[in-house]
Amino acid sequence: MMEMWILMAAVLIFCAVAVEKMTSKVKLPMLLGFIVLGLFLGNGSFSTLRYDDYSLTETICSCALIIVMFYGGFGTNWKEAKSTAVSAGLLASFGVAISAFATAAFCVFVLGFAPLTGLLVGALVSSTDAASVFSILRSQNLSLKYHTDSLLEVESGSNDPMSYMLVLIVLTMMKGGVSASSVVAMLVVQIVVGFLTGWIVFFLGRLFLQRVDLEIAGFLTIFIFACALASYGLASVLGGNGYLAVYVTGILMGNAKIGQKKELVHFFDGLSALMQIVLFFILGLLARPALIFKMLPVSFLVFLALSVLSRPLAVFLILGLKKAPWRQSALVSFAGLRGAASIVFAIMAMVDQAEFGLDVFHLVFGVVLFSIVIQGSLLPWAARKLDMVDQSHSVFKTFNDYSEEGDLCFCEVKLDKTSRFANRTIAKLGLPPGLAVALVLRNGKRHVPDGDFVLRPLDTLIVTGTKFDSAGKLLDQERIDEGDERIGQPLSSLEGDVQRLVCIQRGASYIVPDGSTVLCGNDLLIFVKS
């Protein structure tokens, strides 16, 4: 049975990859495809599978949200985002609250919801979805004027904690016995403990990395991953906001000077994408299409109020204080996509013992569907209509995998006693343009050389040059194993790939071959691909 589940997981991931390609061709957000896949295989009429475990779903989705929110911070390039940090922070806090209360007012006075039920619905749909926004910005390479792409990235990545706190407060109020002072105290503790825990975990993690050299590259990834889990778990145990803590740790870690930054971002990017697949698929699996259709009219009205009233009210009030151009405020209002976090918080409400007399899960599910389909598919069009597309800028600069370290690579060259580089100055090596000796290691000491620095036998040179990303497409390599019939044969007597041979790595040395070069065991042949 376990093997079958593993095989099914692999098939589902393959399906998710296919869905991503299909949705990109029809210009729809790929996350919609994962939801549809879950609906198709779940509780609909096309499947015999029945899945209705809200508690298990809450646990799985909460764990997935930790990774998604950590990467929301870790992948953010602070150099690009800091100019919009104040506006994004205000939108992620006061903007969420304004949006929640405005939506709650609509639900109470127009739809006739009970006051606390309306407030719960407003809190559930008050935050925007980082995964949806990132997906559209990147897939469409949508760079926006006035650093609006960075603004949306930081806001959508950081506003889930505020929504989460509002949901907790409303659920607590529904159980009764809650005073205004206890609500304020709960809010302060959530924010202060969450922020401090995120900063402390980052500080201790960075201190450890400064003092300990993790020789195996994979351990660095494991360590950063453990920091994400620690920040969430510690903040939650102390009564703080775990999602806020994990986001703070992510943005501080992602912008600290740690090694292998680009590789780490790519790892967490892939892991976050997998978590998004899990999130949206299992949410689709849990939902019942019949109940979604039943709640669809109410969901549409809530979505309409959210996108036409609540979100624009919050955005224009806050960005108006910063004297932002009206076109920017209009686009930020339109780009308030709802996503997985809203549905996960709705599941949390369903699992809670509070009484609110409404199927909030399927109501919020419908709101998210409308948001992804309408706002997600029309966002590029809205950006062009509002003349907000910046053709001179790359949206990828807002992410940390747009490396700030430069496209450099380093190689190690050891000089033997007969090397022609020994006893010569750096200036007289005759290195071609683009190559430089960055560091010389001699007798355990490091030397930063200038042009007059004299090299000695047994020195180790660290040479730097511009990285050629397409080398793997042009060059290939082959190892000569022991027992290969070509060992001991000169290249002039061989046929085939040797005509495309560039060089031979033999131990720590590189040999430029000619016809008389004899192949040895363990030689690494580097040749041009045919």
PyMOL commands that set and color helices and strands:
alter all, ss='L'
color gray80, all
select helices_A, chain A and resi 2-25+30-41+54-74+78-109+115-124+130-139+145-158+160-174+180-211+217-237+242-254+261-286+289-321+326-334+340-351+360-385+395-398+426-428+471-474+491-493+497-500
alter helices_A, ss='H'
color red, helices_A
select strands_A, chain A and resi 408-414+436-442+445-447+460-466+475-479+501-506+509-511+524-528
alter strands_A, ss='S'
color yellow, strands_A
deselect
rebuild
show_as cartoon
